[in-house]
Amino acid sequence: MCLAVPGKVISIEEKIENSPQMAEVDFAGVVQKVCIDWLPDVKIGDYVIVHVGFALNKIDEKEAEETLKLLKEMGDLE
């Protein structure tokens, strides 16, 4: 089973020709670079669902926080 985790976009890198559009995303304190090519309208402060380094869709802040809370309660986020 695969798990997609919500994170908050904290910065978006300048687009480089022939390269994927990347952003830094904060996952409850852990910051990772994520490809946002599939979400051209994403902006700083948006919450996204990420799987294996790709942002798959945007979600609202309340839903993201509820999901992160449940993951913490299950011990999956430390």
N, CA, C and O atoms as a GROMACS GRO file, in nm:
protein
  312
    1MET      N    1   0.084  -0.118   0.000
    1MET     CA    2   0.000   0.000   0.000
    1MET      C    3   0.088   0.124   0.000
    1MET      O    4   0.190   0.129   0.069
    2CYS      N    5   0.049   0.223  -0.077
    2CYS     CA    6   0.123   0.348  -0.087
    2CYS      C    7   0.049   0.458  -0.011
    2CYS      O    8  -0.074   0.455   0.000
    3LEU      N    9   0.124   0.552   0.040
    3LEU     CA   10   0.066   0.660   0.117
    3LEU      C   11   0.106   0.793   0.055
    3LEU      O   12   0.224   0.818   0.031
    4ALA      N   13   0.009   0.877   0.029
    4ALA     CA   14   0.035   1.014  -0.016
    4ALA      C   15   0.019   1.105   0.105
    4ALA      O   16  -0.079   1.094   0.179
    5VAL      N   17   0.115   1.194   0.126
    5VAL     CA   18   0.120   1.276   0.246
    5VAL      C   19   0.098   1.423   0.210
    5VAL      O   20   0.153   1.471   0.111
    6PRO      N   21   0.017   1.495   0.290
    6PRO     CA   22  -0.001   1.637   0.263
    6PRO      C   23   0.118   1.719   0.313
    6PRO      O   24   0.179   1.687   0.415
    7GLY      N   25   0.148   1.825   0.240
    7GLY     CA   26   0.253   1.917   0.280
    7GLY      C   27   0.221   2.056   0.233
    7GLY      O   28   0.138   2.075   0.144
    8LYS      N   29   0.288   2.155   0.293
    8LYS     CA   30   0.264   2.295   0.260
    8LYS      C   31   0.377   2.347   0.173
    8LYS      O   32   0.495   2.333   0.207
    9VAL      N   33   0.342   2.407   0.060
    9VAL     CA   34   0.441   2.464  -0.032
    9VAL      C   35   0.499   2.589   0.035
    9VAL      O   36   0.426   2.683   0.069
   10ILE      N   37   0.633   2.589   0.053
   10ILE     CA   38   0.697   2.703   0.119
   10ILE      C   39   0.781   2.786   0.022
   10ILE      O   40   0.812   2.902   0.050
   11SER      N   41   0.817   2.729  -0.092
   11SER     CA   42   0.887   2.806  -0.195
   11SER      C   43   0.872   2.734  -0.328
   11SER      O   44   0.856   2.612  -0.333
   12ILE      N   45   0.880   2.811  -0.435
   12ILE     CA   46   0.873   2.756  -0.570
   12ILE      C   47   0.997   2.802  -0.644
   12ILE      O   48   1.026   2.922  -0.652
   13GLU      N   49   1.070   2.706  -0.699
   13GLU     CA   50   1.193   2.739  -0.771
   13GLU      C   51   1.161   2.799  -0.908
   13GLU      O   52   1.057   2.771  -0.967
   14GLU      N   53   1.251   2.880  -0.955
   14GLU     CA   54   1.237   2.938  -1.087
   14GLU      C   55   1.242   2.825  -1.190
   14GLU      O   56   1.324   2.734  -1.180
   15LYS      N   57   1.155   2.832  -1.288
   15LYS     CA   58   1.147   2.728  -1.391
   15LYS      C   59   1.272   2.731  -1.478
   15LYS      O   60   1.314   2.836  -1.527
   16ILE      N   61   1.331   2.613  -1.496
   16ILE     CA   62   1.447   2.596  -1.584
   16ILE      C   63   1.400   2.518  -1.706
   16ILE      O   64   1.335   2.415  -1.693
   17GLU      N   65   1.434   2.567  -1.824
   17GLU     CA   66   1.391   2.503  -1.948
   17GLU      C   67   1.432   2.355  -1.951
   17GLU      O   68   1.544   2.320  -1.915
   18ASN      N   69   1.339   2.270  -1.994
   18ASN     CA   70   1.359   2.125  -2.006
   18ASN      C   71   1.382   2.054  -1.873
   18ASN      O   72   1.435   1.944  -1.869
   19SER      N   73   1.342   2.118  -1.764
   19SER     CA   74   1.352   2.057  -1.630
   19SER      C   75   1.215   2.064  -1.564
   19SER      O   76   1.135   2.152  -1.596
   20PRO      N   77   1.189   1.972  -1.473
   20PRO     CA   78   1.060   1.978  -1.403
   20PRO      C   79   1.052   2.101  -1.312
   20PRO      O   80   1.152   2.147  -1.260
   21GLN      N   81   0.930   2.151  -1.295
   21GLN     CA   82   0.908   2.263  -1.202
   21GLN      C   83   0.910   2.206  -1.060
   21GLN      O   84   0.835   2.113  -1.029
   22MET      N   85   0.995   2.262  -0.975
   22MET     CA   86   1.013   2.209  -0.841
   22MET      C   87   0.972   2.312  -0.736
   22MET      O   88   0.974   2.433  -0.760
   23ALA      N   89   0.935   2.260  -0.619
   23ALA     CA   90   0.900   2.344  -0.505
   23ALA      C   91   0.952   2.277  -0.379
   23ALA      O   92   0.972   2.156  -0.375
   24GLU      N   93   0.973   2.358  -0.276
   24GLU     CA   94   1.004   2.303  -0.145
   24GLU      C   95   0.873   2.292  -0.069
   24GLU      O   96   0.794   2.386  -0.063
   25VAL      N   97   0.851   2.173  -0.011
   25VAL     CA   98   0.726   2.145   0.059
   25VAL      C   99   0.760   2.099   0.201
   25VAL      O  100   0.847   2.014   0.221
   26ASP      N  101   0.689   2.156   0.297
   26ASP     CA  102   0.709   2.125   0.439
   26ASP      C  103   0.609   2.018   0.482
   26ASP      O  104   0.488   2.039   0.477
   27PHE      N  105   0.662   1.904   0.525
   27PHE     CA  106   0.581   1.793   0.576
   27PHE      C  107   0.600   1.785   0.726
   27PHE      O  108   0.684   1.710   0.775
   28ALA      N  109   0.523   1.864   0.799
   28ALA     CA  110   0.529   1.864   0.947
   28ALA      C  111   0.672   1.882   0.996
   28ALA      O  112   0.716   1.812   1.088
   29GLY      N  113   0.745   1.976   0.936
   29GLY     CA  114   0.880   2.007   0.980
   29GLY      C  115   0.991   1.948   0.896
   29GLY      O  116   1.106   1.987   0.910
   30VAL      N  117   0.960   1.856   0.809
   30VAL     CA  118   1.058   1.799   0.718
   30VAL      C  119   1.036   1.861   0.580
   30VAL      O  120   0.927   1.848   0.522
   31VAL      N  121   1.138   1.928   0.526
   31VAL     CA  122   1.126   1.997   0.398
   31VAL      C  123   1.190   1.912   0.289
   31VAL      O  124   1.303   1.867   0.301
   32GLN      N  125   1.115   1.893   0.181
   32GLN     CA  126   1.162   1.814   0.067
   32GLN      C  127   1.133   1.889  -0.062
   32GLN      O  128   1.040   1.969  -0.070
   33LYS      N  129   1.215   1.863  -0.164
   33LYS     CA  130   1.187   1.916  -0.297
   33LYS      C  131   1.088   1.822  -0.365
   33LYS      O  132   1.101   1.700  -0.359
   34VAL      N  133   0.988   1.882  -0.430
   34VAL     CA  134   0.879   1.807  -0.491
   34VAL      C  135   0.853   1.863  -0.631
   34VAL      O  136   0.860   1.984  -0.653
   35CYS      N  137   0.824   1.774  -0.724
   35CYS     CA  138   0.787   1.816  -0.859
   35CYS      C  139   0.642   1.863  -0.858
   35CYS      O  140   0.553   1.793  -0.810
   36ILE      N  141   0.619   1.983  -0.913
   36ILE     CA  142   0.483   2.038  -0.917
   36ILE      C  143   0.434   2.055  -1.061
   36ILE      O  144   0.340   2.131  -1.085
   37ASP      N  145   0.496   1.987  -1.156
   37ASP     CA  146   0.458   1.999  -1.297
   37ASP      C  147   0.310   1.972  -1.321
   37ASP      O  148   0.250   2.034  -1.408
   38TRP      N  149   0.250   1.882  -1.246
   38TRP     CA  150   0.110   1.844  -1.268
   38TRP      C  151   0.013   1.945  -1.207
   38TRP      O  152  -0.108   1.935  -1.227
   39LEU      N  153   0.066   2.041  -1.133
   39LEU     CA  154  -0.018   2.142  -1.068
   39LEU      C  155   0.033   2.282  -1.105
   39LEU      O  156   0.092   2.349  -1.020
   40PRO      N  157   0.012   2.326  -1.228
   40PRO     CA  158   0.070   2.454  -1.272
   40PRO      C  159   0.016   2.576  -1.197
   40PRO      O  160   0.078   2.682  -1.201
   41ASP      N  161  -0.099   2.564  -1.129
   41ASP     CA  162  -0.157   2.678  -1.058
   41ASP      C  163  -0.122   2.680  -0.910
   41ASP      O  164  -0.174   2.764  -0.836
   42VAL      N  165  -0.035   2.590  -0.864
   42VAL     CA  166   0.000   2.586  -0.722
   42VAL      C  167   0.081   2.710  -0.686
   42VAL      O  168   0.159   2.761  -0.767
   43LYS      N  169   0.061   2.759  -0.562
   43LYS     CA  170   0.134   2.877  -0.517
   43LYS      C  171   0.181   2.856  -0.372
   43LYS      O  172   0.136   2.765  -0.303
   44ILE      N  173   0.270   2.941  -0.329
   44ILE     CA  174   0.322   2.934  -0.193
   44ILE      C  175   0.206   2.944  -0.094
   44ILE      O  176   0.119   3.030  -0.108
   45GLY      N  177   0.208   2.856   0.005
   45GLY     CA  178   0.103   2.851   0.106
   45GLY      C  179  -0.002   2.745   0.078
   45GLY      O  180  -0.079   2.709   0.168
   46ASP      N  181  -0.007   2.694  -0.045
   46ASP     CA  182  -0.102   2.587  -0.078
   46ASP      C  183  -0.057   2.456  -0.012
   46ASP      O  184   0.062   2.434   0.010
   47TYR      N  185  -0.155   2.372   0.017
   47TYR     CA  186  -0.126   2.236   0.064
   47TYR      C  187  -0.147   2.142  -0.053
   47TYR      O  188  -0.243   2.153  -0.129
   48VAL      N  189  -0.053   2.048  -0.066
   48VAL     CA  190  -0.058   1.950  -0.175
   48VAL      C  191  -0.044   1.809  -0.119
   48VAL      O  192   0.015   1.788  -0.013
   49ILE      N  193  -0.100   1.714  -0.192
   49ILE     CA  194  -0.081   1.573  -0.160
   49ILE      C  195   0.035   1.525  -0.248
   49ILE      O  196   0.034   1.544  -0.369
   50VAL      N  197   0.134   1.462  -0.184
   50VAL     CA  198   0.256   1.422  -0.254
   50VAL      C  199   0.276   1.272  -0.241
   50VAL      O  200   0.260   1.214  -0.134
   51HIS      N  201   0.313   1.211  -0.352
   51HIS     CA  202   0.347   1.069  -0.354
   51HIS      C  203   0.473   1.054  -0.437
   51HIS      O  204   0.480   1.102  -0.550
   52VAL      N  205   0.572   0.987  -0.382
   52VAL     CA  206   0.704   0.961  -0.443
   52VAL      C  207   0.761   1.085  -0.513
   52VAL      O  208   0.814   1.075  -0.624
   53GLY      N  209   0.751   1.200  -0.448
   53GLY     CA  210   0.814   1.320  -0.498
   53GLY      C  211   0.734   1.402  -0.597
   53GLY      O  212   0.785   1.501  -0.650
   54PHE      N  213   0.610   1.363  -0.624
   54PHE     CA  214   0.525   1.436  -0.717
   54PHE      C  215   0.401   1.487  -0.646
   54PHE      O  216   0.331   1.411  -0.579
   55ALA      N  217   0.374   1.618  -0.660
   55ALA     CA  218   0.249   1.674  -0.608
   55ALA      C  219   0.136   1.629  -0.699
   55ALA      O  220   0.138   1.656  -0.819
   56LEU      N  221   0.038   1.560  -0.642
   56LEU     CA  222  -0.071   1.503  -0.721
   56LEU      C  223  -0.194   1.592  -0.728
   56LEU      O  224  -0.258   1.601  -0.832
   57ASN      N  225  -0.226   1.660  -0.617
   57ASN     CA  226  -0.339   1.752  -0.617
   57ASN      C  227  -0.331   1.844  -0.497
   57ASN      O  228  -0.258   1.818  -0.402
   58LYS      N  229  -0.408   1.952  -0.503
   58LYS     CA  230  -0.414   2.046  -0.391
   58LYS      C  231  -0.529   2.005  -0.300
   58LYS      O  232  -0.629   1.949  -0.343
   59ILE      N  233  -0.511   2.035  -0.170
   59ILE     CA  234  -0.619   2.016  -0.073
   59ILE      C  235  -0.626   2.140   0.014
   59ILE      O  236  -0.532   2.219   0.020
   60ASP      N  237  -0.739   2.156   0.081
   60ASP     CA  238  -0.750   2.274   0.167
   60ASP      C  239  -0.674   2.252   0.298
   60ASP      O  240  -0.646   2.139   0.337
   61GLU      N  241  -0.643   2.363   0.362
   61GLU     CA  242  -0.561   2.360   0.484
   61GLU      C  243  -0.623   2.275   0.594
   61GLU      O  244  -0.552   2.201   0.662
   62LYS      N  245  -0.754   2.286   0.613
   62LYS     CA  246  -0.821   2.210   0.719
   62LYS      C  247  -0.805   2.060   0.697
   62LYS      O  248  -0.772   1.986   0.790
   63GLU      N  249  -0.828   2.014   0.574
   63GLU     CA  250  -0.814   1.872   0.543
   63GLU      C  251  -0.669   1.825   0.563
   63GLU      O  252  -0.645   1.716   0.614
   64ALA      N  253  -0.574   1.908   0.522
   64ALA     CA  254  -0.433   1.872   0.538
   64ALA      C  255  -0.398   1.858   0.686
   64ALA      O  256  -0.332   1.761   0.726
   65GLU      N  257  -0.441   1.953   0.766
   65GLU     CA  258  -0.411   1.949   0.910
   65GLU      C  259  -0.476   1.829   0.978
   65GLU      O  260  -0.416   1.768   1.066
   66GLU      N  261  -0.600   1.795   0.939
   66GLU     CA  262  -0.667   1.678   0.995
   66GLU      C  263  -0.591   1.550   0.960
   66GLU      O  264  -0.575   1.462   1.044
   67THR      N  265  -0.546   1.540   0.836
   67THR     CA  266  -0.471   1.422   0.792
   67THR      C  267  -0.340   1.411   0.868
   67THR      O  268  -0.304   1.302   0.914
   68LEU      N  269  -0.267   1.522   0.881
   68LEU     CA  270  -0.140   1.520   0.953
   68LEU      C  271  -0.162   1.483   1.100
   68LEU      O  272  -0.082   1.411   1.158
   69LYS      N  273  -0.270   1.533   1.159
   69LYS     CA  274  -0.302   1.499   1.299
   69LYS      C  275  -0.325   1.348   1.313
   69LYS      O  276  -0.273   1.286   1.407
   70LEU      N  277  -0.401   1.290   1.222
   70LEU     CA  278  -0.426   1.145   1.227
   70LEU      C  279  -0.298   1.065   1.210
   70LEU      O  280  -0.276   0.966   1.279
   71LEU      N  281  -0.212   1.108   1.117
   71LEU     CA  282  -0.084   1.038   1.096
   71LEU      C  283   0.002   1.045   1.222
   71LEU      O  284   0.068   0.947   1.257
   72LYS      N  285   0.003   1.160   1.289
   72LYS     CA  286   0.079   1.172   1.415
   72LYS      C  287   0.023   1.080   1.522
   72LYS      O  288   0.098   1.015   1.594
   73GLU      N  289  -0.111   1.074   1.532
   73GLU     CA  290  -0.174   0.989   1.632
   73GLU      C  291  -0.142   0.841   1.607
   73GLU      O  292  -0.130   0.763   1.701
   74MET      N  293  -0.129   0.804   1.481
   74MET     CA  294  -0.095   0.665   1.447
   74MET      C  295   0.053   0.636   1.464
   74MET      O  296   0.095   0.521   1.454
   75GLY      N  297   0.133   0.742   1.490
   75GLY     CA  298   0.276   0.722   1.507
   75GLY      C  299   0.352   0.722   1.377
   75GLY      O  300   0.470   0.688   1.375
   76ASP      N  301   0.287   0.760   1.268
   76ASP     CA  302   0.354   0.760   1.138
   76ASP      C  303   0.432   0.888   1.113
   76ASP      O  304   0.513   0.893   1.020
   77LEU      N  305   0.409   0.992   1.192
   77LEU     CA  306   0.486   1.115   1.184
   77LEU      C  307   0.542   1.142   1.322
   77LEU      O  308   0.467   1.153   1.418
   78GLU      N  309   0.669   1.150   1.331
   78GLU     CA  310   0.734   1.178   1.459
   78GLU      C  311   0.798   1.314   1.456
   78GLU      O  312   0.858   1.356   1.555
   0.00000   0.00000   0.00000
